[in-house]
Amino acid sequence: MALAYSGGVDSGTLLAVLKLVASRLIAFTVSAQNVPQEDLRRAEDVASYFKVEFHLVPVDILKVPHFAENPPDRCYYCKKEVFTTLQTRVRALGGEILVDGTNADDIAGDYRPGLQALKELNVESPWADYGVTKEEIRQIARHLGLKFAEAPPAACLASRIPYWEPISGETLEKIAEAERYLRETFSLSQVRVRLHGGFLARIEVLPAAIPVLATKEASHIIVRKFQELGFKFITLDLAGFRSGSLNPPQKPQNSPENPK
């Protein structure tokens, strides 16, 4: 059995469970410009801890058709390319089944055009198939004593850029460095740096962290760092962190999940 492993709670807990039942388990983690480096390191560390065969699969995500254009169904094209690549690697290594960590909340919740690509490629999602929610996965992780049970949800770096604003490698690197700086400097568990118009950074953090970043001292060092990275305007979103805050309110009529 092969697992598409992102390094997050969902796929990490699935890795731990599958290790108990699979005669052979292979973990594949995609290395691409839209994946933070710390996610790759965490994935490799967890796979090593469980003594799971681990493969890092490089993908030039900016060459995926339509990805850099950033349409509302960008995630569909990305997932289609990534999982097609993984399936090729799985077959080359003698694997039979490719699974991922999609959960029941993913199916019922936010706008996720990438799920259509997984369906078309017959990728299996055990958590979703059995109706297991995010919180239930965390409960399983706690029961198994997994150190990442409380890890915050992660997301593709491209999700920080509004649809139809072009994506470049430089932009993704800038966003990743800005978020890393905020996490490490202010000990933040959750942060997003949304980029608007290529020059305005909108910082989303949990409500409790807003007063920390809003002080005169914090604002000064954040502005200095962000200007060094190339941001022209730096703002703190008073509404706080919201997963998928740039997603459309409803699926576009010409998306893969809702074709004309």
ChimeraX commands (.cxc) that place a marker at each C-alpha (Angstrom):
marker #1 position 0.00,0.00,0.00 radius 0.5
marker #1 position 1.23,3.53,-0.80 radius 0.5
marker #1 position 0.33,6.71,1.07 radius 0.5
marker #1 position 0.41,10.25,-0.29 radius 0.5
marker #1 position 1.92,11.79,2.83 radius 0.5
marker #1 position 1.89,15.56,3.34 radius 0.5
marker #1 position 3.33,15.59,6.85 radius 0.5
marker #1 position 0.06,16.82,8.37 radius 0.5
marker #1 position -2.12,15.33,11.11 radius 0.5
marker #1 position -4.51,13.52,8.75 radius 0.5
marker #1 position -1.98,11.68,6.61 radius 0.5
marker #1 position 0.44,11.27,9.54 radius 0.5
marker #1 position -2.17,9.52,11.67 radius 0.5
marker #1 position -3.17,7.42,8.68 radius 0.5
marker #1 position 0.48,6.43,8.25 radius 0.5
marker #1 position 0.60,5.25,11.88 radius 0.5
marker #1 position -2.61,3.21,11.46 radius 0.5
marker #1 position -1.63,1.68,8.11 radius 0.5
marker #1 position 1.74,0.70,9.54 radius 0.5
marker #1 position -0.17,-1.62,11.87 radius 0.5
marker #1 position -2.02,-3.46,9.10 radius 0.5
marker #1 position -0.15,-3.19,5.80 radius 0.5
marker #1 position 2.35,-5.89,4.87 radius 0.5
marker #1 position 4.32,-3.19,3.04 radius 0.5
marker #1 position 3.76,0.54,3.34 radius 0.5
marker #1 position 5.42,3.17,1.17 radius 0.5
marker #1 position 5.10,6.89,1.96 radius 0.5
marker #1 position 5.39,9.42,-0.86 radius 0.5
marker #1 position 5.87,13.11,-0.11 radius 0.5
marker #1 position 5.85,15.63,-2.92 radius 0.5
marker #1 position 8.57,18.27,-2.96 radius 0.5
marker #1 position 7.32,21.32,-4.86 radius 0.5
marker #1 position 7.52,25.10,-4.75 radius 0.5
marker #1 position 4.13,25.36,-3.02 radius 0.5
marker #1 position 5.14,23.14,-0.07 radius 0.5
marker #1 position 6.95,24.71,2.94 radius 0.5
marker #1 position 10.34,23.11,3.65 radius 0.5
marker #1 position 9.41,22.42,7.29 radius 0.5
marker #1 position 6.52,20.24,6.08 radius 0.5
marker #1 position 8.96,18.12,4.08 radius 0.5
marker #1 position 11.30,17.74,7.06 radius 0.5
marker #1 position 8.44,16.77,9.36 radius 0.5
marker #1 position 7.15,14.18,6.88 radius 0.5
marker #1 position 10.57,12.55,6.57 radius 0.5
marker #1 position 11.09,12.56,10.35 radius 0.5
marker #1 position 7.73,10.87,11.03 radius 0.5
marker #1 position 8.27,8.26,8.30 radius 0.5
marker #1 position 11.71,7.52,9.76 radius 0.5
marker #1 position 10.26,7.20,13.28 radius 0.5
marker #1 position 7.76,4.59,12.09 radius 0.5
marker #1 position 10.40,2.91,9.91 radius 0.5
marker #1 position 8.28,3.38,6.80 radius 0.5
marker #1 position 9.81,3.30,3.34 radius 0.5
marker #1 position 9.94,6.96,2.33 radius 0.5
marker #1 position 10.27,8.61,-1.07 radius 0.5
marker #1 position 10.52,12.34,-1.77 radius 0.5
marker #1 position 9.01,13.01,-5.19 radius 0.5
marker #1 position 10.05,16.27,-6.89 radius 0.5
marker #1 position 7.39,18.06,-8.95 radius 0.5
marker #1 position 7.87,21.37,-10.77 radius 0.5
marker #1 position 4.46,22.66,-9.83 radius 0.5
marker #1 position 4.85,25.89,-11.78 radius 0.5
marker #1 position 4.96,23.89,-15.00 radius 0.5
marker #1 position 1.63,22.22,-14.30 radius 0.5
marker #1 position -0.88,23.54,-16.86 radius 0.5
marker #1 position -2.92,26.46,-15.51 radius 0.5
marker #1 position -1.28,26.43,-12.05 radius 0.5
marker #1 position 0.67,29.68,-12.45 radius 0.5
marker #1 position -2.41,31.36,-13.97 radius 0.5
marker #1 position -4.19,30.64,-10.67 radius 0.5
marker #1 position -7.80,30.03,-11.78 radius 0.5
marker #1 position -10.44,29.08,-9.18 radius 0.5
marker #1 position -9.99,25.38,-10.07 radius 0.5
marker #1 position -6.18,25.57,-9.75 radius 0.5
marker #1 position -6.24,22.83,-7.11 radius 0.5
marker #1 position -7.85,20.43,-9.58 radius 0.5
marker #1 position -5.01,20.73,-12.08 radius 0.5
marker #1 position -2.41,20.54,-9.32 radius 0.5
marker #1 position -3.87,17.40,-7.72 radius 0.5
marker #1 position -4.33,15.76,-11.11 radius 0.5
marker #1 position -0.65,16.22,-11.98 radius 0.5
marker #1 position 0.69,15.35,-8.54 radius 0.5
marker #1 position -1.34,12.18,-8.03 radius 0.5
marker #1 position -0.77,11.00,-11.60 radius 0.5
marker #1 position 2.96,11.32,-10.88 radius 0.5
marker #1 position 2.57,9.45,-7.58 radius 0.5
marker #1 position 0.59,6.64,-9.17 radius 0.5
marker #1 position 3.36,6.17,-11.73 radius 0.5
marker #1 position 5.90,5.90,-8.90 radius 0.5
marker #1 position 3.68,3.50,-6.97 radius 0.5
marker #1 position 3.37,1.13,-9.91 radius 0.5
marker #1 position 7.13,1.29,-10.55 radius 0.5
marker #1 position 7.77,0.13,-6.99 radius 0.5
marker #1 position 5.23,-2.68,-7.15 radius 0.5
marker #1 position 2.50,-0.96,-5.14 radius 0.5
marker #1 position -1.17,-1.66,-5.76 radius 0.5
marker #1 position -3.15,0.94,-3.82 radius 0.5
marker #1 position -2.61,4.69,-3.37 radius 0.5
marker #1 position -4.43,6.35,-0.45 radius 0.5
marker #1 position -4.48,9.88,0.95 radius 0.5
marker #1 position -5.54,11.63,4.15 radius 0.5
marker #1 position -8.69,13.40,2.95 radius 0.5
marker #1 position -11.21,13.36,5.81 radius 0.5
marker #1 position -14.99,13.63,6.08 radius 0.5
marker #1 position -14.87,17.35,6.89 radius 0.5
marker #1 position -12.93,17.98,3.67 radius 0.5
marker #1 position -15.71,16.36,1.66 radius 0.5
marker #1 position -18.51,18.27,3.36 radius 0.5
marker #1 position -16.83,21.60,3.99 radius 0.5
marker #1 position -14.72,24.15,2.16 radius 0.5
marker #1 position -14.38,24.66,-1.60 radius 0.5
marker #1 position -12.00,21.88,-2.74 radius 0.5
marker #1 position -11.90,21.33,-6.52 radius 0.5
marker #1 position -8.90,19.01,-6.08 radius 0.5
marker #1 position -11.18,16.30,-4.71 radius 0.5
marker #1 position -12.55,15.76,-8.22 radius 0.5
marker #1 position -9.04,14.88,-9.45 radius 0.5
marker #1 position -8.66,12.26,-6.70 radius 0.5
marker #1 position -12.02,10.78,-7.69 radius 0.5
marker #1 position -11.05,10.60,-11.36 radius 0.5
marker #1 position -7.77,8.86,-10.50 radius 0.5
marker #1 position -9.42,6.39,-8.10 radius 0.5
marker #1 position -7.29,7.48,-5.16 radius 0.5
marker #1 position -8.71,5.99,-1.98 radius 0.5
marker #1 position -9.39,8.15,1.10 radius 0.5
marker #1 position -10.08,5.89,4.11 radius 0.5
marker #1 position -10.91,8.69,6.55 radius 0.5
marker #1 position -13.50,10.17,4.20 radius 0.5
marker #1 position -14.88,6.78,3.14 radius 0.5
marker #1 position -15.58,5.86,6.77 radius 0.5
marker #1 position -16.87,9.30,7.75 radius 0.5
marker #1 position -13.97,10.12,10.07 radius 0.5
marker #1 position -13.77,13.83,10.92 radius 0.5
marker #1 position -10.74,16.00,11.69 radius 0.5
marker #1 position -11.42,15.98,15.42 radius 0.5
marker #1 position -11.84,12.21,15.42 radius 0.5
marker #1 position -8.48,11.88,13.65 radius 0.5
marker #1 position -6.92,14.02,16.37 radius 0.5
marker #1 position -8.49,11.74,18.99 radius 0.5
marker #1 position -6.94,8.72,17.28 radius 0.5
marker #1 position -3.59,10.50,17.17 radius 0.5
marker #1 position -3.81,11.28,20.89 radius 0.5
marker #1 position -4.74,7.68,21.65 radius 0.5
marker #1 position -1.67,6.50,19.72 radius 0.5
marker #1 position 0.51,9.06,21.51 radius 0.5
marker #1 position 1.50,10.85,18.31 radius 0.5
marker #1 position 3.42,14.06,19.01 radius 0.5
marker #1 position 1.78,15.89,16.10 radius 0.5
marker #1 position -1.79,15.28,17.32 radius 0.5
marker #1 position -2.35,19.00,18.03 radius 0.5
marker #1 position -0.47,20.33,15.00 radius 0.5
marker #1 position -2.35,23.16,13.26 radius 0.5
marker #1 position -3.80,22.56,9.79 radius 0.5
marker #1 position -1.50,23.37,6.89 radius 0.5
marker #1 position -2.29,24.38,3.32 radius 0.5
marker #1 position -0.65,24.87,-0.05 radius 0.5
marker #1 position 1.26,28.15,-0.20 radius 0.5
marker #1 position -0.66,29.07,-3.35 radius 0.5
marker #1 position -3.80,29.35,-1.21 radius 0.5
marker #1 position -2.42,32.67,0.08 radius 0.5
marker #1 position -2.86,34.33,-3.33 radius 0.5
marker #1 position -6.29,35.45,-4.63 radius 0.5
marker #1 position -7.53,33.61,-7.72 radius 0.5
marker #1 position -6.39,34.96,-11.08 radius 0.5
marker #1 position -3.39,36.74,-9.55 radius 0.5
marker #1 position -0.37,34.96,-11.12 radius 0.5
marker #1 position 1.84,32.67,-9.05 radius 0.5
marker #1 position 5.63,32.62,-9.28 radius 0.5
marker #1 position 8.36,30.75,-7.44 radius 0.5
marker #1 position 9.64,34.03,-6.01 radius 0.5
marker #1 position 6.18,34.87,-4.63 radius 0.5
marker #1 position 5.81,31.47,-2.96 radius 0.5
marker #1 position 9.27,31.74,-1.40 radius 0.5
marker #1 position 8.45,35.21,-0.08 radius 0.5
marker #1 position 5.22,34.02,1.54 radius 0.5
marker #1 position 6.89,30.96,3.07 radius 0.5
marker #1 position 9.69,33.06,4.59 radius 0.5
marker #1 position 7.25,35.65,5.96 radius 0.5
marker #1 position 5.17,32.98,7.69 radius 0.5
marker #1 position 8.25,31.19,9.04 radius 0.5
marker #1 position 9.52,34.49,10.48 radius 0.5
marker #1 position 6.22,35.23,12.23 radius 0.5
marker #1 position 5.91,31.70,13.66 radius 0.5
marker #1 position 9.44,31.65,15.04 radius 0.5
marker #1 position 9.62,35.26,16.24 radius 0.5
marker #1 position 6.26,35.32,18.03 radius 0.5
marker #1 position 5.79,31.58,18.80 radius 0.5
marker #1 position 2.61,31.42,16.73 radius 0.5
marker #1 position 0.79,28.13,16.26 radius 0.5
marker #1 position -1.19,29.36,13.25 radius 0.5
marker #1 position -0.48,32.10,10.72 radius 0.5
marker #1 position -1.25,32.96,7.11 radius 0.5
marker #1 position 0.29,35.73,5.03 radius 0.5
marker #1 position -2.14,36.49,2.21 radius 0.5
marker #1 position -0.68,38.39,-0.73 radius 0.5
marker #1 position -2.84,40.90,-2.61 radius 0.5
marker #1 position -1.83,42.59,-5.83 radius 0.5
marker #1 position 1.71,41.33,-5.49 radius 0.5
marker #1 position 2.64,43.94,-2.87 radius 0.5
marker #1 position 0.16,43.95,0.06 radius 0.5
marker #1 position 0.61,41.39,2.85 radius 0.5
marker #1 position -2.46,40.63,4.95 radius 0.5
marker #1 position -1.49,38.74,8.11 radius 0.5
marker #1 position -4.02,36.33,9.62 radius 0.5
marker #1 position -3.38,34.90,13.10 radius 0.5
marker #1 position -5.60,33.44,15.81 radius 0.5
marker #1 position -7.58,36.17,17.68 radius 0.5
marker #1 position -5.52,35.76,20.86 radius 0.5
marker #1 position -2.34,36.61,18.94 radius 0.5
marker #1 position -3.65,39.82,17.36 radius 0.5
marker #1 position -2.75,42.04,20.37 radius 0.5
marker #1 position 0.76,40.55,20.39 radius 0.5
marker #1 position 1.42,41.56,16.78 radius 0.5
marker #1 position -0.33,44.92,17.14 radius 0.5
marker #1 position 2.12,46.41,19.64 radius 0.5
marker #1 position 4.42,49.20,18.52 radius 0.5
marker #1 position 7.53,47.07,18.98 radius 0.5
marker #1 position 6.14,44.05,17.13 radius 0.5
marker #1 position 4.76,46.18,14.31 radius 0.5
marker #1 position 8.15,47.81,13.82 radius 0.5
marker #1 position 10.10,44.58,13.41 radius 0.5
marker #1 position 7.38,42.98,11.26 radius 0.5
marker #1 position 7.32,45.95,8.87 radius 0.5
marker #1 position 11.11,45.98,8.63 radius 0.5
marker #1 position 11.31,42.25,7.87 radius 0.5
marker #1 position 8.42,42.25,5.41 radius 0.5
marker #1 position 9.80,45.24,3.53 radius 0.5
marker #1 position 13.11,43.39,3.24 radius 0.5
marker #1 position 11.18,40.52,1.68 radius 0.5
marker #1 position 9.61,42.85,-0.88 radius 0.5
marker #1 position 6.17,43.59,0.57 radius 0.5
marker #1 position 5.14,47.24,0.17 radius 0.5
marker #1 position 2.14,47.38,2.50 radius 0.5
marker #1 position 1.75,45.22,5.62 radius 0.5
marker #1 position -1.63,44.79,7.32 radius 0.5
marker #1 position -2.98,42.78,10.27 radius 0.5
marker #1 position -6.42,41.25,9.63 radius 0.5
marker #1 position -8.60,42.03,12.68 radius 0.5
marker #1 position -10.97,39.18,11.81 radius 0.5
marker #1 position -8.20,36.70,12.60 radius 0.5
marker #1 position -7.23,33.43,10.96 radius 0.5
marker #1 position -9.87,31.91,8.66 radius 0.5
marker #1 position -9.12,28.76,6.72 radius 0.5
marker #1 position -9.85,29.27,3.03 radius 0.5
marker #1 position -10.58,32.98,3.43 radius 0.5
marker #1 position -9.74,33.60,-0.24 radius 0.5
marker #1 position -12.01,30.85,-1.56 radius 0.5
marker #1 position -15.11,31.81,-3.56 radius 0.5
marker #1 position -18.44,31.73,-1.69 radius 0.5
marker #1 position -19.66,29.02,-4.06 radius 0.5
marker #1 position -18.20,26.79,-6.77 radius 0.5
marker #1 position -17.81,28.50,-10.14 radius 0.5
marker #1 position -20.12,27.20,-12.83 radius 0.5
marker #1 position -17.26,25.95,-15.01 radius 0.5
marker #1 position -15.27,24.17,-12.30 radius 0.5
marker #1 position -14.49,20.42,-12.70 radius 0.5
marker #1 position -16.92,19.66,-9.88 radius 0.5
marker #1 position -19.73,21.68,-11.44 radius 0.5
marker #1 position -19.22,21.61,-15.22 radius 0.5
marker #1 position -21.49,23.53,-17.56 radius 0.5
marker link #1:1,2 radius 0.2
marker link #1:2,3 radius 0.2
marker link #1:3,4 radius 0.2
marker link #1:4,5 radius 0.2
marker link #1:5,6 radius 0.2
marker link #1:6,7 radius 0.2
marker link #1:7,8 radius 0.2
marker link #1:8,9 radius 0.2
marker link #1:9,10 radius 0.2
marker link #1:10,11 radius 0.2
marker link #1:11,12 radius 0.2
marker link #1:12,13 radius 0.2
marker link #1:13,14 radius 0.2
marker link #1:14,15 radius 0.2
marker link #1:15,16 radius 0.2
marker link #1:16,17 radius 0.2
marker link #1:17,18 radius 0.2
marker link #1:18,19 radius 0.2
marker link #1:19,20 radius 0.2
marker link #1:20,21 radius 0.2
marker link #1:21,22 radius 0.2
marker link #1:22,23 radius 0.2
marker link #1:23,24 radius 0.2
marker link #1:24,25 radius 0.2
marker link #1:25,26 radius 0.2
marker link #1:26,27 radius 0.2
marker link #1:27,28 radius 0.2
marker link #1:28,29 radius 0.2
marker link #1:29,30 radius 0.2
marker link #1:30,31 radius 0.2
marker link #1:31,32 radius 0.2
marker link #1:32,33 radius 0.2
marker link #1:33,34 radius 0.2
marker link #1:34,35 radius 0.2
marker link #1:35,36 radius 0.2
marker link #1:36,37 radius 0.2
marker link #1:37,38 radius 0.2
marker link #1:38,39 radius 0.2
marker link #1:39,40 radius 0.2
marker link #1:40,41 radius 0.2
marker link #1:41,42 radius 0.2
marker link #1:42,43 radius 0.2
marker link #1:43,44 radius 0.2
marker link #1:44,45 radius 0.2
marker link #1:45,46 radius 0.2
marker link #1:46,47 radius 0.2
marker link #1:47,48 radius 0.2
marker link #1:48,49 radius 0.2
marker link #1:49,50 radius 0.2
marker link #1:50,51 radius 0.2
marker link #1:51,52 radius 0.2
marker link #1:52,53 radius 0.2
marker link #1:53,54 radius 0.2
marker link #1:54,55 radius 0.2
marker link #1:55,56 radius 0.2
marker link #1:56,57 radius 0.2
marker link #1:57,58 radius 0.2
marker link #1:58,59 radius 0.2
marker link #1:59,60 radius 0.2
marker link #1:60,61 radius 0.2
marker link #1:61,62 radius 0.2
marker link #1:62,63 radius 0.2
marker link #1:63,64 radius 0.2
marker link #1:64,65 radius 0.2
marker link #1:65,66 radius 0.2
marker link #1:66,67 radius 0.2
marker link #1:67,68 radius 0.2
marker link #1:68,69 radius 0.2
marker link #1:69,70 radius 0.2
marker link #1:70,71 radius 0.2
marker link #1:71,72 radius 0.2
marker link #1:72,73 radius 0.2
marker link #1:73,74 radius 0.2
marker link #1:74,75 radius 0.2
marker link #1:75,76 radius 0.2
marker link #1:76,77 radius 0.2
marker link #1:77,78 radius 0.2
marker link #1:78,79 radius 0.2
marker link #1:79,80 radius 0.2
marker link #1:80,81 radius 0.2
marker link #1:81,82 radius 0.2
marker link #1:82,83 radius 0.2
marker link #1:83,84 radius 0.2
marker link #1:84,85 radius 0.2
marker link #1:85,86 radius 0.2
marker link #1:86,87 radius 0.2
marker link #1:87,88 radius 0.2
marker link #1:88,89 radius 0.2
marker link #1:89,90 radius 0.2
marker link #1:90,91 radius 0.2
marker link #1:91,92 radius 0.2
marker link #1:92,93 radius 0.2
marker link #1:93,94 radius 0.2
marker link #1:94,95 radius 0.2
marker link #1:95,96 radius 0.2
marker link #1:96,97 radius 0.2
marker link #1:97,98 radius 0.2
marker link #1:98,99 radius 0.2
marker link #1:99,100 radius 0.2
marker link #1:100,101 radius 0.2
marker link #1:101,102 radius 0.2
marker link #1:102,103 radius 0.2
marker link #1:103,104 radius 0.2
marker link #1:104,105 radius 0.2
marker link #1:105,106 radius 0.2
marker link #1:106,107 radius 0.2
marker link #1:107,108 radius 0.2
marker link #1:108,109 radius 0.2
marker link #1:109,110 radius 0.2
marker link #1:110,111 radius 0.2
marker link #1:111,112 radius 0.2
marker link #1:112,113 radius 0.2
marker link #1:113,114 radius 0.2
marker link #1:114,115 radius 0.2
marker link #1:115,116 radius 0.2
marker link #1:116,117 radius 0.2
marker link #1:117,118 radius 0.2
marker link #1:118,119 radius 0.2
marker link #1:119,120 radius 0.2
marker link #1:120,121 radius 0.2
marker link #1:121,122 radius 0.2
marker link #1:122,123 radius 0.2
marker link #1:123,124 radius 0.2
marker link #1:124,125 radius 0.2
marker link #1:125,126 radius 0.2
marker link #1:126,127 radius 0.2
marker link #1:127,128 radius 0.2
marker link #1:128,129 radius 0.2
marker link #1:129,130 radius 0.2
marker link #1:130,131 radius 0.2
marker link #1:131,132 radius 0.2
marker link #1:132,133 radius 0.2
marker link #1:133,134 radius 0.2
marker link #1:134,135 radius 0.2
marker link #1:135,136 radius 0.2
marker link #1:136,137 radius 0.2
marker link #1:137,138 radius 0.2
marker link #1:138,139 radius 0.2
marker link #1:139,140 radius 0.2
marker link #1:140,141 radius 0.2
marker link #1:141,142 radius 0.2
marker link #1:142,143 radius 0.2
marker link #1:143,144 radius 0.2
marker link #1:144,145 radius 0.2
marker link #1:145,146 radius 0.2
marker link #1:146,147 radius 0.2
marker link #1:147,148 radius 0.2
marker link #1:148,149 radius 0.2
marker link #1:149,150 radius 0.2
marker link #1:150,151 radius 0.2
marker link #1:151,152 radius 0.2
marker link #1:152,153 radius 0.2
marker link #1:153,154 radius 0.2
marker link #1:154,155 radius 0.2
marker link #1:155,156 radius 0.2
marker link #1:156,157 radius 0.2
marker link #1:157,158 radius 0.2
marker link #1:158,159 radius 0.2
marker link #1:159,160 radius 0.2
marker link #1:160,161 radius 0.2
marker link #1:161,162 radius 0.2
marker link #1:162,163 radius 0.2
marker link #1:163,164 radius 0.2
marker link #1:164,165 radius 0.2
marker link #1:165,166 radius 0.2
marker link #1:166,167 radius 0.2
marker link #1:167,168 radius 0.2
marker link #1:168,169 radius 0.2
marker link #1:169,170 radius 0.2
marker link #1:170,171 radius 0.2
marker link #1:171,172 radius 0.2
marker link #1:172,173 radius 0.2
marker link #1:173,174 radius 0.2
marker link #1:174,175 radius 0.2
marker link #1:175,176 radius 0.2
marker link #1:176,177 radius 0.2
marker link #1:177,178 radius 0.2
marker link #1:178,179 radius 0.2
marker link #1:179,180 radius 0.2
marker link #1:180,181 radius 0.2
marker link #1:181,182 radius 0.2
marker link #1:182,183 radius 0.2
marker link #1:183,184 radius 0.2
marker link #1:184,185 radius 0.2
marker link #1:185,186 radius 0.2
marker link #1:186,187 radius 0.2
marker link #1:187,188 radius 0.2
marker link #1:188,189 radius 0.2
marker link #1:189,190 radius 0.2
marker link #1:190,191 radius 0.2
marker link #1:191,192 radius 0.2
marker link #1:192,193 radius 0.2
marker link #1:193,194 radius 0.2
marker link #1:194,195 radius 0.2
marker link #1:195,196 radius 0.2
marker link #1:196,197 radius 0.2
marker link #1:197,198 radius 0.2
marker link #1:198,199 radius 0.2
marker link #1:199,200 radius 0.2
marker link #1:200,201 radius 0.2
marker link #1:201,202 radius 0.2
marker link #1:202,203 radius 0.2
marker link #1:203,204 radius 0.2
marker link #1:204,205 radius 0.2
marker link #1:205,206 radius 0.2
marker link #1:206,207 radius 0.2
marker link #1:207,208 radius 0.2
marker link #1:208,209 radius 0.2
marker link #1:209,210 radius 0.2
marker link #1:210,211 radius 0.2
marker link #1:211,212 radius 0.2
marker link #1:212,213 radius 0.2
marker link #1:213,214 radius 0.2
marker link #1:214,215 radius 0.2
marker link #1:215,216 radius 0.2
marker link #1:216,217 radius 0.2
marker link #1:217,218 radius 0.2
marker link #1:218,219 radius 0.2
marker link #1:219,220 radius 0.2
marker link #1:220,221 radius 0.2
marker link #1:221,222 radius 0.2
marker link #1:222,223 radius 0.2
marker link #1:223,224 radius 0.2
marker link #1:224,225 radius 0.2
marker link #1:225,226 radius 0.2
marker link #1:226,227 radius 0.2
marker link #1:227,228 radius 0.2
marker link #1:228,229 radius 0.2
marker link #1:229,230 radius 0.2
marker link #1:230,231 radius 0.2
marker link #1:231,232 radius 0.2
marker link #1:232,233 radius 0.2
marker link #1:233,234 radius 0.2
marker link #1:234,235 radius 0.2
marker link #1:235,236 radius 0.2
marker link #1:236,237 radius 0.2
marker link #1:237,238 radius 0.2
marker link #1:238,239 radius 0.2
marker link #1:239,240 radius 0.2
marker link #1:240,241 radius 0.2
marker link #1:241,242 radius 0.2
marker link #1:242,243 radius 0.2
marker link #1:243,244 radius 0.2
marker link #1:244,245 radius 0.2
marker link #1:245,246 radius 0.2
marker link #1:246,247 radius 0.2
marker link #1:247,248 radius 0.2
marker link #1:248,249 radius 0.2
marker link #1:249,250 radius 0.2
marker link #1:250,251 radius 0.2
marker link #1:251,252 radius 0.2
marker link #1:252,253 radius 0.2
marker link #1:253,254 radius 0.2
marker link #1:254,255 radius 0.2
marker link #1:255,256 radius 0.2
marker link #1:256,257 radius 0.2
marker link #1:257,258 radius 0.2
marker link #1:258,259 radius 0.2
marker link #1:259,260 radius 0.2
view
